[in-house]
């Protein structure tokens, strides 16, 4: 199954996904971006860092399932990333791209992560952003929250461990339901073949 995790910048998506990796075997879909690589980021793990020209070529060749321009840079997911053989694929996407992808793929599962405004402002300040940047991000967060209803699941990230456990519970429950459905259909087919 494919799970899309999204929410405003600074709500803890990356931290949650990293924490989930100790309890869940999943493939993390690595996005492409045209933004500069930050200190500590690893090519092919955090993002595929490419030029504008390379990004536009991927789009023109039909190799991207979604892409958005965000903060002056392109971000997108290649088709190759979601064709992985893993049972569980996680995508960490910007809200607009995630919403579009969910609307086009009814079998994808959307999880919207959020925090209250006061905590979001504190996190953005902690990242070293100035008041002007924070004001723009808060306006954007308000717009992104308007799309929350498009997601099947909502998690308020008050505490990282609680949030991780809530998302793991969602995934385990859906995976169990999917397996039960699959087994039921296989058994039904087997019984029909015996007749």
N, C-alpha and C positions, 0 to 999 in steps of 0.2 A: 504494500500500500504506500501511497505517497502522501506525506504530511507537509503542509505549508505552515511555517511558523512566521508570524509577522507581528508588527506593532510599531508604534513611534520609536524613533531613534532614542536610545538611552534607557529603554525599559528593561534591559537585561537579557535579550534574546540569546546573544552569544554565550553569556555566562551560563544560562540554563542549558543550552545545547551541549556545551562542554561538560557540565555536571552530569547530564543524562548519559554521556558516553561510557561512564563507569558501570551503568546498570542495564544498558540496552545495546544490542548489536544492531547498528544501522549504518547505512551509507549516507554521508553528508554530501549533498550536491554542492559543488564549488561553482560559484558564479564568476562571470567575467566582468571586469570593470576597466574603465579608462582613467580612473583616478590614480594619483601617484601612490606607490606602495609606502606604507607607514613603517616606522621602526618596529621590529619584532614580527611583522607579518611575513608569512612564508608563501612564496609562489606555489600555486597548485594545492595549497591547504586552506588558506584564508580566501584567496581569489586567484583568478588567472588575470594578471595585469597585462593589458594590451593597449595598443594605440587606438585613436579614433578611427583611423583608416581600417585597421584590422576588425574593429567592432562592426563598423558599417558593412564590411565585406561579409561577416557572419550573418548579419541581418538580411542583406541582399541575396545571399545564397540559401536563405530559408533554413538556417541551422539553429535559430534561436526559438524557444517556445514562448519566451516573454522577455521584454526589456523595457527599461524606463530611463529617463534622464532625471537625475536627482542631484541637487547641489552642484549643477554644472557638469556632471560626469555621467556617463552611461553605465548602467548595471544590467545584467541579463543572464538568463539561464539557457544553456545549450540543450538541444534535444538529446544529445549524447548522455548528459547527466541523468536524465530521468529514465533512460533505457537500461540502466544498471540492473544486474541480475538479483540484487539484494531484495529480501522480503519487505524491508522497511527502508524507505528513502525519505530523508528530511531535507526540506528546502527552507532557507532563511531568506525571505524576500521582502523588499520594500512594499508598503501597503498597496499602492496602485497596481503594481505588477502582480502581486499575489491575488488581488481581487479579480483582475482580468483572467488570470489563469484558473481560478476557482469557477468563474462563470462559464468557462469553456470546457471544464472537465468535472463532471458531477461526481466522479469516483474519487477525486482528491479530497482530503480532509483539511479544513482550515482551522488553525488555532491562533487567536488574537491575544497577544500579551499586552498588558497595560499596567501603569502605576498612576498614583495620584499626581497632580500637577506640582505640588510642593517637592515631592521626592524627585520628579523628573528634572525640575529646575536645579536641585542640589547636585544631581548626577552630571548635568551639563556644565555646571560651574566647576565641579571636580575635574572634569575633562579639560578645563582651562579655557572654556569659551567665554566671550565677552557678552555684555547685556544685549547688544544689538542682535548677535547671533542667536542667543537664547530666546529672545522675543520672536524672531522669525521661526525658530524650531517649535515654539509653543503654538504659534498660529498654525503651522503645518500639522502638529499633533492633533489639534482640534478638528482640522479637516479630515485627517486619517481616521479619527475616532468615529466620524459619521459613517464610515464603511464597516464598522464593527458588526452590524447586523448580518452582513454577508457571510460571516464565519460561524461554523457549527459549534465551536467551543471558544470560551473566553476565560482567560486566567489573569487574575489580578496579582501581580508579582509583589506581594507585601514581604514575603520571606522566600529566599532562594530555594531552600529545601522543600518547603510546602509547594512551591510552584513546580519544581522538578517532579515531585511525587504526583501532583495533579495531572501533569502531562503524561507521565508514565502510566498512570491509571487509565487515562483516555486511550492511549495506544494499546496497552495490554487488553483492555476490554474490546476494542474494535478488532484487534487481531484474533482474539478468541472467538468473537462472533463470526468473523470471516472464515476461520477454520471450521467451526461448527456447520456453517452453511455449506462449505465445500464438502465436508464429510457426508452431510445429509444428502446432497445431490449425488455424490458417488455411490452411496448406499442405495438410493432410489434407482439409479441407473443399473446397478448390479442386480437388484431384485427384478427389474423389468427384463433384463437379459436372461434371467433364470426361468422366466415364464415361457 
